[in-house]
Amino acid sequence: MATQTRRERERAEREQLIVTTARELAEAEGWDAVTTRRLAAEIEYSQPVLYSHFKGKDAIMAAVVVQGCEEFAEELRAARMKAEGAQEVVVSVANAYAAFAERLPALYDAMFTHAVDLPFATPEAPAALKAAFGELVETVRPLAGEDELPVLTETFWSSLHGLVTLMRSGRLRREDHEVRLALLIRRFWS
């Protein structure tokens, strides 16, 4: 039994090493640099070892997304819990959202821009994806009124995503970011 437990632990550690290395490489050089050949070289295991854990780059990226959504949900929850009052909560969560996207652009892109083989917006979605969306739901819940909560949440989310994505790509001036966020929140719930 101890041998099997050790093997399972070593396997889990190798899998985590692959995911962590993929994230680090993507943040440093972009997702195009993340290949199974490059990952194998970086972690000093053969490509067959990688394939014993993941079917390929897409599966690795999906694992990165799940892990990233766990972290994202934690950050949004912390931002939501430290604020008081519905509008302050929205401001705090919106700022945490934008800060996450700025600090971890490759992870953010994997989570919300790149195609990954995960069932988003379905009952089969991994718990981490549901938790991240759930934090956005709880953020807008006090302000929903008669609006359908999931649709309102998606509208808020897509607004934040649009602002962040357009700013990061240089299509919006970075120096006006806080003004745009404040305007969005004021117009969204006035």
N, CA, C and O of each residue as an XYZ file, in Angstrom:
760
protein
N       0.816     -1.197      0.000
C       0.000      0.000      0.000
C       0.859      1.260      0.000
O       0.544      2.218     -0.706
N       1.937      1.275      0.779
C       2.798      2.455      0.856
C       3.437      2.765     -0.489
O       3.597      3.933     -0.843
N       3.807      1.725     -1.248
C       4.412      1.922     -2.566
C       3.415      2.565     -3.513
O       3.764      3.479     -4.259
N       2.172      2.090     -3.488
C       1.137      2.658     -4.355
C       0.872      4.116     -3.976
O       0.726      4.961     -4.858
N       0.808      4.418     -2.698
C       0.585      5.784     -2.235
C       1.721      6.692     -2.686
O       1.487      7.813     -3.138
N       2.948      6.204     -2.562
C       4.099      6.987     -2.998
C       4.034      7.245     -4.500
O       4.295      8.362     -4.946
N       3.689      6.228     -5.281
C       3.577      6.382     -6.742
C       2.492      7.388     -7.105
O       2.679      8.218     -7.995
N       1.363      7.311     -6.416
C       0.274      8.251     -6.667
C       0.707      9.676     -6.334
O       0.397     10.612     -7.072
N       1.420      9.839     -5.229
C       1.914     11.156     -4.830
C       2.923     11.673     -5.862
O       2.869     12.838     -6.258
N       3.835     10.810     -6.292
C       4.831     11.215     -7.295
C       4.161     11.574     -8.610
O       4.563     12.525     -9.279
N       3.149     10.820     -8.975
C       2.409     11.108    -10.208
C       1.722     12.473    -10.103
O       1.782     13.276    -11.035
N       1.079     12.727     -8.978
C       0.407     14.012     -8.762
C       1.421     15.159     -8.776
O       1.142     16.229     -9.317
N       2.584     14.939     -8.191
C       3.629     15.966     -8.185
C       4.136     16.245     -9.597
O       4.371     17.398     -9.959
N       4.306     15.179    -10.401
C       4.740     15.356    -11.795
C       3.688     16.126    -12.579
O       4.011     17.023    -13.358
N       2.431     15.767    -12.367
C       1.344     16.451    -13.074
C       1.328     17.933    -12.706
O       1.171     18.790    -13.575
N       1.489     18.231    -11.428
C       1.530     19.630    -10.991
C       2.740     20.351    -11.578
O       2.643     21.522    -11.943
N       3.866     19.672    -11.671
C       5.064     20.257    -12.273
C       4.801     20.614    -13.736
O       5.217     21.677    -14.197
N       4.126     19.750    -14.456
C       3.803     20.017    -15.863
C       2.919     21.256    -15.967
O       3.178     22.137    -16.786
N       1.884     21.324    -15.147
C       0.948     22.453    -15.187
C       1.660     23.751    -14.797
O       1.502     24.772    -15.466
N       2.429     23.710    -13.733
C       3.151     24.903    -13.276
C       4.143     25.376    -14.322
O       4.247     26.573    -14.587
N       4.870     24.444    -14.915
C       5.858     24.803    -15.935
C       5.174     25.384    -17.169
O       5.675     26.342    -17.758
N       4.045     24.821    -17.563
C       3.290     25.360    -18.702
C       2.856     26.797    -18.422
O       2.983     27.667    -19.284
N       2.348     27.042    -17.227
C       1.938     28.405    -16.851
C       3.111     29.369    -16.888
O       3.015     30.455    -17.460
N       4.208     28.973    -16.282
C       5.383     29.848    -16.232
C       5.908     30.142    -17.631
O       6.252     31.281    -17.944
N       5.969     29.129    -18.456
C       6.444     29.303    -19.832
C       5.497     30.205    -20.619
O       5.944     31.077    -21.364
N       4.205     30.000    -20.456
C       3.222     30.832    -21.156
C       3.319     32.287    -20.707
O       3.248     33.195    -21.535
N       3.481     32.517    -19.406
C       3.599     33.891    -18.921
C       4.878     34.541    -19.432
O       4.890     35.739    -19.715
N       5.937     33.782    -19.551
C       7.223     34.329    -19.987
C       7.300     34.534    -21.498
O       7.849     35.528    -21.971
N       6.734     33.567    -22.262
C       6.947     33.586    -23.713
C       5.678     33.461    -24.541
O       5.747     33.516    -25.768
N       4.536     33.297    -23.916
C       3.277     33.145    -24.652
C       2.936     31.678    -24.860
O       3.795     30.803    -24.761
N       1.655     31.427    -25.153
C       1.184     30.048    -25.299
C       1.777     29.327    -26.499
O       1.844     28.098    -26.501
N       2.205     30.056    -27.516
C       2.833     29.394    -28.668
C       4.129     28.688    -28.273
O       4.525     27.715    -28.915
N       4.785     29.170    -27.229
C       6.034     28.550    -26.768
C       5.785     27.267    -25.986
O       6.708     26.483    -25.767
N       4.551     27.050    -25.569
C       4.224     25.862    -24.769
C       3.924     24.711    -25.715
O       2.843     24.631    -26.299
N       4.894     23.826    -25.855
C       4.730     22.617    -26.642
C       5.111     21.436    -25.757
O       5.811     21.604    -24.758
N       4.657     20.260    -26.119
C       5.012     19.096    -25.304
C       6.523     18.861    -25.346
O       7.116     18.458    -24.345
N       7.133     19.106    -26.476
C       8.594     18.948    -26.590
C       9.313     19.915    -25.652
O      10.235     19.532    -24.932
N       8.878     21.164    -25.671
C       9.508     22.182    -24.810
C       9.251     21.882    -23.337
O      10.157     22.000    -22.512
N       8.022     21.494    -23.003
C       7.714     21.153    -21.615
C       8.549     19.972    -21.138
O       9.072     19.988    -20.024
N       8.674     18.953    -21.976
C       9.472     17.787    -21.607
C      10.912     18.203    -21.301
O      11.509     17.738    -20.330
N      11.458     19.074    -22.132
C      12.822     19.547    -21.903
C      12.917     20.368    -20.612
O      13.873     20.230    -19.849
N      11.926     21.210    -20.378
C      11.936     22.078    -19.189
C      11.841     21.276    -17.890
O      12.518     21.598    -16.913
N      11.014     20.244    -17.873
C      10.826     19.485    -16.629
C      11.737     18.269    -16.546
O      11.749     17.553    -15.544
N      12.504     18.044    -17.617
C      13.483     16.960    -17.673
C      12.838     15.580    -17.566
O      13.337     14.689    -16.879
N      11.728     15.434    -18.259
C      11.075     14.135    -18.443
C      10.869     13.967    -19.937
O      10.909     14.945    -20.684
N      10.651     12.748    -20.376
C      10.427     12.506    -21.797
C       9.001     12.901    -22.187
O       8.120     13.023    -21.335
N       8.794     13.098    -23.490
C       7.443     13.406    -23.961
C       6.450     12.291    -23.610
O       5.315     12.598    -23.245
N       6.832     11.005    -23.706
C       5.879      9.969    -23.293
C       5.408     10.114    -21.836
O       4.272      9.765    -21.513
N       6.275     10.622    -20.968
C       5.859     10.856    -19.583
C       4.769     11.930    -19.553
O       3.779     11.791    -18.835
N       4.950     12.995    -20.330
C       3.911     14.030    -20.409
C       2.601     13.434    -20.909
O       1.531     13.723    -20.373
N       2.695     12.598    -21.944
C       1.491     12.003    -22.521
C       0.855     10.968    -21.590
O      -0.309     10.611    -21.770
N       1.594     10.494    -20.616
C       0.985      9.591    -19.639
C       0.108     10.377    -18.649
O      -0.716      9.797    -17.941
N       0.297     11.682    -18.612
C      -0.504     12.553    -17.744
C      -1.578     13.310    -18.528
O      -2.703     13.469    -18.053
N      -1.232     13.767    -19.709
C      -2.117     14.605    -20.516
C      -2.086     14.140    -21.964
O      -1.061     13.658    -22.445
N      -3.223     14.286    -22.664
C      -3.292     13.879    -24.065
C      -2.481     14.790    -24.977
O      -2.113     14.391    -26.082
N      -2.206     15.987    -24.534
C      -1.437     16.930    -25.335
C      -1.545     18.323    -24.753
O      -2.008     18.505    -23.627
N      -1.114     19.306    -25.529
C      -1.084     20.689    -25.076
C      -2.477     21.171    -24.666
O      -2.611     21.872    -23.663
N      -3.508     20.811    -25.420
C      -4.863     21.271    -25.087
C      -5.298     20.791    -23.710
O      -5.928     21.536    -22.960
N      -4.967     19.558    -23.379
C      -5.326     19.017    -22.064
C      -4.521     19.696    -20.955
O      -5.029     19.916    -19.855
N      -3.272     20.023    -21.252
C      -2.455     20.751    -20.280
C      -3.051     22.133    -20.059
O      -3.172     22.588    -18.921
N      -3.421     22.798    -21.143
C      -4.017     24.124    -21.025
C      -5.326     24.052    -20.239
O      -5.612     24.947    -19.442
N      -6.121     23.010    -20.448
C      -7.368     22.850    -19.693
C      -7.079     22.716    -18.196
O      -7.797     23.281    -17.372
N      -6.034     21.975    -17.846
C      -5.654     21.837    -16.439
C      -5.194     23.177    -15.869
O      -5.479     23.498    -14.715
N      -4.491     23.945    -16.672
C      -4.068     25.284    -16.262
C      -5.294     26.158    -16.005
O      -5.339     26.902    -15.026
N      -6.287     26.066    -16.889
C      -7.508     26.865    -16.749
C      -8.242     26.517    -15.453
O      -8.672     27.409    -14.721
N      -8.383     25.236    -15.175
C      -9.080     24.829    -13.949
C      -8.352     25.376    -12.728
O      -8.977     25.927    -11.822
N      -7.045     25.224    -12.706
C      -6.263     25.733    -11.584
C      -6.349     27.260    -11.506
O      -6.460     27.831    -10.421
N      -6.296     27.900    -12.650
C      -6.398     29.359    -12.690
C      -7.750     29.850    -12.189
O      -7.823     30.866    -11.498
N      -8.814     29.140    -12.531
C     -10.144     29.531    -12.063
C     -10.272     29.381    -10.554
O     -10.984     30.152     -9.912
N      -9.590     28.400     -9.987
C      -9.579     28.270     -8.518
C      -8.945     29.517     -7.893
O      -9.488     30.084     -6.945
N      -7.815     29.932     -8.417
C      -7.126     31.117     -7.902
C      -7.956     32.372     -8.132
O      -8.049     33.234     -7.259
N      -8.553     32.467     -9.304
C      -9.382     33.613     -9.668
C     -10.563     33.730     -8.708
O     -10.861     34.816     -8.210
N     -11.230     32.611     -8.451
C     -12.374     32.606     -7.529
C     -11.933     33.067     -6.137
O     -12.639     33.838     -5.485
N     -10.782     32.602     -5.687
C     -10.272     33.002     -4.365
C     -10.019     34.509     -4.306
O     -10.357     35.164     -3.320
N      -9.425     35.051     -5.365
C      -9.135     36.490     -5.379
C     -10.416     37.314     -5.439
O     -10.534     38.334     -4.760
N     -11.374     36.873     -6.250
C     -12.639     37.601     -6.323
C     -13.384     37.514     -4.992
O     -13.967     38.500     -4.542
N     -13.366     36.351     -4.369
C     -14.024     36.181     -3.068
C     -13.402     37.107     -2.032
O     -14.117     37.763     -1.274
N     -12.083     37.162     -1.995
C     -11.399     38.036     -1.041
C     -11.778     39.502     -1.285
O     -12.017     40.252     -0.338
N     -11.829     39.899     -2.542
C     -12.209     41.279     -2.873
C     -13.654     41.551     -2.466
O     -13.969     42.627     -1.958
N     -14.514     40.592     -2.687
C     -15.936     40.752     -2.346
C     -16.122     40.830     -0.835
O     -16.910     41.637     -0.342
N     -15.400     39.997     -0.108
C     -15.579     39.926      1.337
C     -14.999     41.138      2.077
O     -15.465     41.479      3.164
N     -14.002     41.777      1.504
C     -13.391     42.913      2.207
C     -14.175     44.204      2.017
O     -13.956     45.169      2.748
N     -15.071     44.237      1.061
C     -15.832     45.454      0.772
C     -17.167     45.444      1.510
O     -17.685     44.392      1.885
N     -17.702     46.632      1.704
C     -19.010     46.771      2.353
C     -19.926     47.565      1.442
O     -19.505     48.536      0.815
N     -21.155     47.155      1.375
C     -22.122     47.839      0.528
C     -22.043     47.325     -0.900
O     -20.960     47.017     -1.399
N     -23.178     47.234     -1.543
C     -23.266     46.611     -2.864
C     -22.357     47.253     -3.902
O     -21.651     46.552     -4.627
N     -22.370     48.593     -3.980
C     -21.531     49.228     -4.999
C     -20.052     49.099     -4.685
O     -19.242     48.925     -5.595
N     -19.688     49.181     -3.424
C     -18.276     49.013     -3.049
C     -17.809     47.597     -3.384
O     -16.669     47.402     -3.805
N     -18.681     46.618     -3.200
C     -18.342     45.234     -3.559
C     -18.075     45.143     -5.054
O     -17.100     44.525     -5.481
N     -18.944     45.762     -5.849
C     -18.765     45.731     -7.304
C     -17.438     46.376     -7.696
O     -16.705     45.842     -8.529
N     -17.137     47.518     -7.099
C     -15.873     48.208     -7.391
C     -14.683     47.326     -7.004
O     -13.734     47.188     -7.776
N     -14.735     46.741     -5.829
C     -13.639     45.902     -5.344
C     -13.432     44.693     -6.249
O     -12.297     44.372     -6.603
N     -14.507     44.025     -6.623
C     -14.408     42.844     -7.481
C     -13.945     43.237     -8.884
O     -13.120     42.544     -9.479
N     -14.465     44.339     -9.415
C     -14.037     44.790    -10.747
C     -12.542     45.092    -10.756
O     -11.846     44.743    -11.709
N     -12.050     45.731     -9.717
C     -10.616     46.023     -9.632
C      -9.796     44.748     -9.481
O      -8.724     44.632    -10.074
N     -10.285     43.788     -8.695
C      -9.577     42.510     -8.540
C      -9.549     41.759     -9.866
O      -8.541     41.147    -10.216
N     -10.650     41.807    -10.596
C     -10.736     41.165    -11.914
C      -9.664     41.742    -12.841
O      -8.889     41.008    -13.454
N      -9.640     43.071    -12.927
C      -8.677     43.726    -13.820
C      -7.239     43.473    -13.380
O      -6.359     43.278    -14.218
N      -6.998     43.475    -12.081
C      -5.643     43.230    -11.578
C      -5.177     41.815    -11.909
O      -4.016     41.613    -12.267
N      -6.066     40.843    -11.793
C      -5.727     39.461    -12.135
C      -5.334     39.369    -13.611
O      -4.325     38.753    -13.955
N      -6.134     39.983    -14.471
C      -5.857     39.946    -15.916
C      -4.526     40.615    -16.250
O      -3.804     40.155    -17.134
N      -4.203     41.694    -15.551
C      -2.938     42.400    -15.779
C      -1.746     41.610    -15.269
O      -0.708     41.545    -15.929
N      -1.892     41.012    -14.101
C      -0.781     40.304    -13.454
C      -0.466     38.971    -14.126
O       0.691     38.553    -14.166
N      -1.498     38.301    -14.656
C      -1.339     36.968    -15.246
C      -1.981     36.923    -16.635
O      -2.969     36.216    -16.834
N      -1.437     37.660    -17.582
C      -2.096     37.765    -18.885
C      -2.220     36.442    -19.646
O      -3.247     36.201    -20.281
N      -1.223     35.598    -19.600
C      -1.311     34.317    -20.320
C      -2.351     33.411    -19.676
O      -3.108     32.736    -20.372
N      -2.387     33.397    -18.359
C      -3.396     32.606    -17.662
C      -4.789     33.144    -17.968
O      -5.707     32.376    -18.257
N      -4.941     34.451    -17.905
C      -6.237     35.071    -18.210
C      -6.684     34.700    -19.625
O      -7.843     34.348    -19.846
N      -5.758     34.783    -20.573
C      -6.100     34.435    -21.958
C      -6.514     32.976    -22.083
O      -7.457     32.659    -22.807
N      -5.820     32.090    -21.386
C      -6.199     30.669    -21.427
C      -7.592     30.481    -20.846
O      -8.383     29.691    -21.361
N      -7.890     31.206    -19.777
C      -9.179     31.065    -19.109
C     -10.329     31.642    -19.927
O     -11.421     31.075    -19.938
N     -10.096     32.774    -20.619
C     -11.223     33.504    -21.193
C     -11.116     33.850    -22.675
O     -12.043     34.433    -23.237
N     -10.009     33.503    -23.310
C      -9.867     33.857    -24.722
C      -9.593     32.645    -25.603
O     -10.253     32.464    -26.626
N      -8.634     31.817    -25.223
C      -8.272     30.649    -26.023
C      -9.342     29.560    -25.921
O     -10.007     29.411    -24.896
N      -9.487     28.819    -26.989
C     -10.390     27.668    -26.964
C      -9.736     26.554    -26.144
O      -8.593     26.172    -26.397
N     -10.466     26.047    -25.174
C      -9.998     24.912    -24.381
C     -11.133     23.907    -24.289
O     -12.310     24.260    -24.367
N     -10.757     22.663    -24.122
C     -11.743     21.583    -24.094
C     -12.310     21.422    -22.681
O     -12.022     20.451    -21.981
N     -13.125     22.403    -22.286
C     -13.809     22.361    -21.002
C     -15.263     22.769    -21.221
O     -15.538     23.626    -22.061
N     -16.179     22.185    -20.499
C     -17.592     22.534    -20.665
C     -17.975     23.773    -19.836
O     -18.465     23.651    -18.713
N     -17.748     24.946    -20.398
C     -18.140     26.182    -19.730
C     -19.659     26.314    -19.765
O     -20.318     25.819    -20.680
N     -20.198     26.983    -18.764
C     -21.625     27.348    -18.717
C     -22.557     26.144    -18.878
O     -23.614     26.243    -19.501
N     -22.156     25.024    -18.315
C     -22.994     23.823    -18.339
C     -22.946     23.190    -16.951
O     -22.053     23.490    -16.158
N     -23.899     22.321    -16.661
C     -23.846     21.617    -15.373
C     -22.584     20.756    -15.227
O     -22.178     20.452    -14.106
N     -21.963     20.361    -16.340
C     -20.770     19.518    -16.301
C     -19.484     20.318    -16.098
O     -18.404     19.734    -16.005
N     -19.585     21.628    -16.031
C     -18.390     22.460    -15.854
C     -17.671     22.068    -14.561
O     -18.319     21.772    -13.557
N     -16.343     22.066    -14.584
C     -15.596     21.776    -13.356
C     -15.965     22.762    -12.242
O     -16.342     23.903    -12.510
N     -15.853     22.314    -11.010
C     -16.225     23.122     -9.847
C     -15.497     24.464     -9.827
O     -16.081     25.471     -9.427
N     -14.243     24.495    -10.247
C     -13.471     25.744    -10.219
C     -14.077     26.793    -11.150
O     -14.107     27.976    -10.811
N     -14.558     26.372    -12.317
C     -15.183     27.303    -13.243
C     -16.481     27.841    -12.645
O     -16.778     29.032    -12.748
N     -17.244     26.955    -12.023
C     -18.494     27.368    -11.377
C     -18.212     28.318    -10.217
O     -18.956     29.274     -9.999
N     -17.143     28.056     -9.477
C     -16.802     28.917     -8.339
C     -16.434     30.321     -8.798
O     -16.856     31.302     -8.186
N     -15.657     30.428     -9.863
C     -15.271     31.742    -10.378
C     -16.503     32.514    -10.841
O     -16.665     33.685    -10.500
N     -17.362     31.871    -11.608
C     -18.591     32.529    -12.050
C     -19.472     32.843    -10.847
O     -20.115     33.892    -10.801
N     -19.500     31.943     -9.882
C     -20.302     32.147     -8.687
C     -19.906     33.400     -7.917
O     -20.760     34.066     -7.333
N     -18.623     33.722     -7.912
C     -18.189     34.944     -7.240
C     -18.720     36.179     -7.963
O     -19.069     37.172     -7.324
N     -18.781     36.121     -9.278
C     -19.368     37.235    -10.022
C     -20.872     37.314     -9.750
O     -21.425     38.407     -9.621
N     -21.528     36.163     -9.665
C     -22.962     36.130     -9.344
C     -23.209     36.805     -8.001
O     -24.090     37.656     -7.880
N     -22.431     36.424     -6.997
C     -22.623     36.991     -5.662
C     -22.305     38.483     -5.636
O     -22.849     39.219     -4.814
N     -21.447     38.920     -6.512
C     -21.116     40.342     -6.598
C     -22.308     41.165     -7.064
O     -22.585     42.229     -6.510
N     -23.019     40.674     -8.085
C     -24.131     41.457     -8.645
C     -25.484     41.128     -8.007
O     -26.446     41.869     -8.204
N     -25.573     40.053     -7.261
C     -26.859     39.635     -6.674
C     -27.595     40.767     -5.952
O     -28.789     40.952     -6.189
N     -26.924     41.536     -5.073
C     -27.655     42.576     -4.342
C     -28.221     43.679     -5.243
O     -29.113     44.419     -4.831
N     -27.712     43.787     -6.452
C     -28.129     44.857     -7.349
C     -29.016     44.361     -8.493
O     -29.385     45.140     -9.372
N     -29.355     43.088     -8.484
C     -30.056     42.488     -9.624
C     -31.489     42.980     -9.784
O     -31.983     43.104    -10.905
N     -32.147     43.255     -8.685
C     -33.548     43.668     -8.796
C     -34.350     42.609     -9.524
O     -34.322     41.436     -9.152
N     -35.064     43.015    -10.557
C     -35.902     42.083    -11.318
C     -35.165     41.453    -12.495
O     -35.732     40.623    -13.206
N     -33.911     41.837    -12.705
C     -33.138     41.259    -13.807
C     -32.830     39.798    -13.520
O     -32.687     39.397    -12.365
N     -32.730     39.018    -14.570
C     -32.365     37.612    -14.430
C     -30.894     37.544    -14.015
O     -30.015     37.981    -14.758
N     -30.633     37.003    -12.845
C     -29.301     37.043    -12.242
C     -28.201     36.454    -13.127
O     -27.166     37.101    -13.287
N     -28.368     35.259    -13.712
C     -27.277     34.738    -14.558
C     -26.988     35.628    -15.769
O     -25.830     35.805    -16.148
N     -28.021     36.179    -16.365
C     -27.824     37.041    -17.540
C     -27.177     38.360    -17.134
O     -26.299     38.861    -17.837
N     -27.602     38.926    -16.009
C     -26.978     40.144    -15.513
C     -25.502     39.898    -15.208
O     -24.644     40.722    -15.523
N     -25.224     38.762    -14.597
C     -23.832     38.413    -14.269
C     -23.008     38.288    -15.546
O     -21.891     38.802    -15.612
N     -23.539     37.622    -16.546
C     -22.812     37.483    -17.817
C     -22.579     38.842    -18.465
O     -21.534     39.062    -19.078
N     -23.530     39.747    -18.339
C     -23.372     41.083    -18.909
C     -22.277     41.855    -18.183
O     -21.452     42.518    -18.812
N     -22.276     41.765    -16.858
C     -21.226     42.409    -16.061
C     -19.867     41.826    -16.414
O     -18.906     42.560    -16.644
N     -19.792     40.498    -16.454
C     -18.542     39.812    -16.773
C     -18.037     40.218    -18.153
O     -16.863     40.550    -18.315
N     -18.923     40.192    -19.147
C     -18.484     40.521    -20.502
C     -18.046     41.980    -20.603
O     -17.160     42.305    -21.393
N     -18.655     42.854    -19.816
C     -18.218     44.254    -19.793
C     -16.801     44.365    -19.237
O     -15.951     45.043    -19.812
N     -16.559     43.694    -18.118
C     -15.209     43.702    -17.543
C     -14.197     43.101    -18.515
O     -13.114     43.647    -18.724
N     -14.571     41.968    -19.103
C     -13.667     41.298    -20.042
C     -13.350     42.216    -21.224
O     -12.197     42.325    -21.641
N     -14.356     42.858    -21.747
C     -14.136     43.761    -22.877
C     -13.200     44.898    -22.521
O     -12.275     45.202    -23.274
N     -13.430     45.530    -21.380
C     -12.558     46.634    -20.961
C     -11.119     46.159    -20.778
O     -10.179     46.800    -21.248
N     -10.962     45.045    -20.099
C      -9.621     44.517    -19.834
C      -8.934     44.109    -21.131
O      -7.768     44.444    -21.345
N      -9.626     43.408    -21.978
C      -9.042     42.914    -23.219
C      -8.664     44.056    -24.154
O      -7.582     44.050    -24.741
N      -9.547     45.027    -24.291
C      -9.251     46.160    -25.169
C      -8.100     47.001    -24.624
O      -7.290     47.510    -25.398
N      -8.018     47.153    -23.312
C      -6.910     47.903    -22.722
C      -5.592     47.156    -22.920
O      -4.589     47.743    -23.327
N      -5.606     45.850    -22.625
C      -4.374     45.062    -22.749
C      -3.854     45.031    -24.181
O      -2.647     44.956    -24.409
N      -4.767     45.090    -25.140
C      -4.341     45.026    -26.540
C      -3.985     46.402    -27.103
O      -3.654     46.523    -28.282
N      -4.052     47.442    -26.261
C      -3.661     48.779    -26.696
C      -4.762     49.528    -27.430
O      -4.501     50.588    -27.998
N      -5.974     49.011    -27.434
C      -7.068     49.678    -28.128
C      -7.757     50.731    -27.249
O      -8.476     51.596    -27.750
N      -7.528     50.646    -25.944
C      -8.004     51.662    -25.007
C      -6.805     52.183    -24.228
O      -5.873     51.436    -23.930
N      -6.838     53.482    -23.899
C      -5.728     54.083    -23.157
C      -5.689     53.527    -21.734
O      -6.691     53.573    -21.020
N      -4.566     53.017    -21.333
C      -4.369     52.424    -20.006
C      -4.627     53.450    -18.896
O      -5.173     53.107    -17.847
N      -4.239     54.690    -19.126
C      -4.379     55.689    -18.067
C      -5.835     56.015    -17.726
O      -6.102     56.608    -16.681
N      -6.771     55.642    -18.583
C      -8.196     55.883    -18.311
C      -8.914     54.652    -17.749
O     -10.140     54.642    -17.633
N      -8.155     53.632    -17.406
C      -8.762     52.374    -16.967
C      -9.673     52.556    -15.749
O     -10.816     52.098    -15.761
N      -9.188     53.207    -14.717
C      -9.995     53.374    -13.504
C     -11.233     54.213    -13.771
O     -12.291     53.959    -13.195
N     -11.112     55.202    -14.629
C     -12.262     56.047    -14.977
C     -13.311     55.207    -15.702
O     -14.505     55.327    -15.430
N     -12.860     54.358    -16.624
C     -13.808     53.490    -17.354
C     -14.511     52.527    -16.408
O     -15.720     52.324    -16.512
N     -13.756     51.931    -15.480
C     -14.370     51.016    -14.516
C     -15.422     51.734    -13.682
O     -16.521     51.218    -13.481
N     -15.083     52.921    -13.200
C     -16.038     53.690    -12.391
C     -17.273     54.055    -13.213
O     -18.397     53.986    -12.715
N     -17.066     54.436    -14.448
C     -18.185     54.779    -15.328
C     -19.074     53.561    -15.579
O     -20.300     53.660    -15.530
N     -18.456     52.425    -15.844
C     -19.215     51.190    -16.055
C     -20.091     50.892    -14.842
O     -21.282     50.610    -14.975
N     -19.500     50.957    -13.689
C     -20.238     50.619    -12.468
C     -21.354     51.630    -12.221
O     -22.474     51.247    -11.882
N     -21.059     52.897    -12.386
C     -22.073     53.937    -12.173
C     -23.235     53.794    -13.156
O     -24.397     53.880    -12.757
N     -22.933     53.579    -14.428
C     -23.982     53.455    -15.454
C     -24.723     52.126    -15.333
O     -25.928     52.046    -15.572
N     -23.993     51.104    -14.965
C     -24.571     49.775    -14.873
C     -25.625     49.713    -13.767
O     -26.635     49.023    -13.901
N     -25.381     50.441    -12.673
C     -26.307     50.346    -11.528
C     -26.828     51.695    -11.053
O     -27.029     51.904     -9.857
N     -27.043     52.598    -11.983
C     -27.621     53.866    -11.555
C     -29.117     53.894    -11.791
O     -29.771     54.892    -11.487
